Amino acid sequence: MSGGYFDAASAEPLHPAGRSALISALDSAWADPARLYGAARSARLELDRARARVAAVLGVRADEVAFTTSGTQAAHLGILGSLRSRRRVGRHLVVSAVEHSSVLHAAEAHERDGGETTVVGVDETGRVDPAEFAAALRPDTALACLQSANHEVGTLQPVAEAAEACRAAKIPLLVDAAQSIGRTPVPDGWSLLTASAHKWGGPPGVGVLVVRKGTRWRSPMPDDEREGRRVPGFENVPAIVGAAAALEAFAADMSEEAARLSELVTMIRERVPATVPDVQVVGDPVRRLPHLVTFSCLYVEGEALLTELDRLGFAVSSGSSCTADTLRPSHVLEAMGVITHGNVRVSLPRGAEPSAVERFLAVLPDAVARLRAAAGVTGA
Amino acid sequence: MRFRGRSRKDEAPPQDTVPPPPAAPPGATPPLLVIDALGRKCPIPIIMLAERIREIPVGQIIAVLADDPAAHTDIPAWCRMKSQEFVWEETLPQGGWGFHVRRSY
């Protein structure tokens, strides 16, 4: 009996289209795209073509797209560069409580630098109240950040409403779209957007920072000529070419595949509480990412459950705290006020087999029961 | 802002995030049973609470002493899930919290 890979939210397996583009670009686009000889011009051409392809999928202009080395770097540059360019307006930043750690760490850096941050809370499903988000905006707000969808529980955020409030207040909105790009359309109206290629089946080491025309932005890093002066360092052109090919193919696949994965997620959302006692499925059941579901099993250590599921051949992730190197529980689950232990995140990659999901659902109840028995839980 | 994310193990639990110690609400019932889960990591405090709440009569209070920051979220969340009544929490002078729960059934 084989298992399954259900951690697409950490890394989507490399898309075949991305893989073949990457491999051929290793031979054709290795040269320095900033130079003037033939091999360099080929690399530049491939880089520009990749930029145009990504821009087309995102529905933006090519010169608004910069490639970074990761989604995290894109978030850091996007946030700190936007704050820097708007220092005269003020030093106030608005973020949601459930942003990715890259956004929250950038906010911490901003505070250490003397800035101020307002954190907007979420409801029990992990969703930001758009009215509360709008109310956090002030005349001295330099930037507001809202993810398109939550990376731990899959809840979609009210980006359109937040963008409308920001537009009315003339405040740029940065959307971390790492979890949704290629899977669900991002509502328009934002000023900056960040994403990460390995979440859509591109190679690791490629992120995207989009800065819309007319949006102020000034690099928080020492000057560098690369990527329109937005991202320092030599571009990984082969990986960028692979990322662009993967995004095009992945987004095309998802026009049908997303609905299929969503049905499998619905099945997990219904089956788990019916077969495992004392379990809570968290996140919005409807306004959610198509491929991701999170649940928490009472009285079980998250790490122990992951280890047990790994032993059975299933790769899943957890926001629980009881792991070797962390003490605090997931800030997302904490902000939602839901159980933080025994947490399992299932995120289905493209092509996930229904039979693999069935097998996972078949082994889960016993895995949980074994761990509860080992912990001396007698049925509360 | 304080990022309520992960911190390294060697850091003390960030107690500064906890609201100032609330006084016992007026007329609060003293706990009939106090269980000590200090130094125990979640889910052990929850397991102890679930096991031992059966030892007190319905309507009485059980207090769980715990210092794993996860308990701060997990005990109120457990009460909501299991329809028990979370009454109040105190901050302990030695660190950690006392969570007061009324058995509702």
Interface residues (C-beta under 8 A of the other chain):
Chain A: V95 A97 S101 L104 H105 A107 E108 E111 T117 T118 V119 D278 Q280 L298 Y299 V300 E301 S320 S321 C322 D325 T326 L327 R328 P329 H331 L333 E334 A335 G337 V338 I339 T340 H341 G342 A375 G376 V377 T378 A380
Chain B: M1 F3 R4 G5 R6 S7 R8 K9 E11 P13 P14 K41 C42 P43 I44 I46 I47 A50 E51 D68 P69 A70 H72 T73 D74 P76 A77 W78 M81 K82
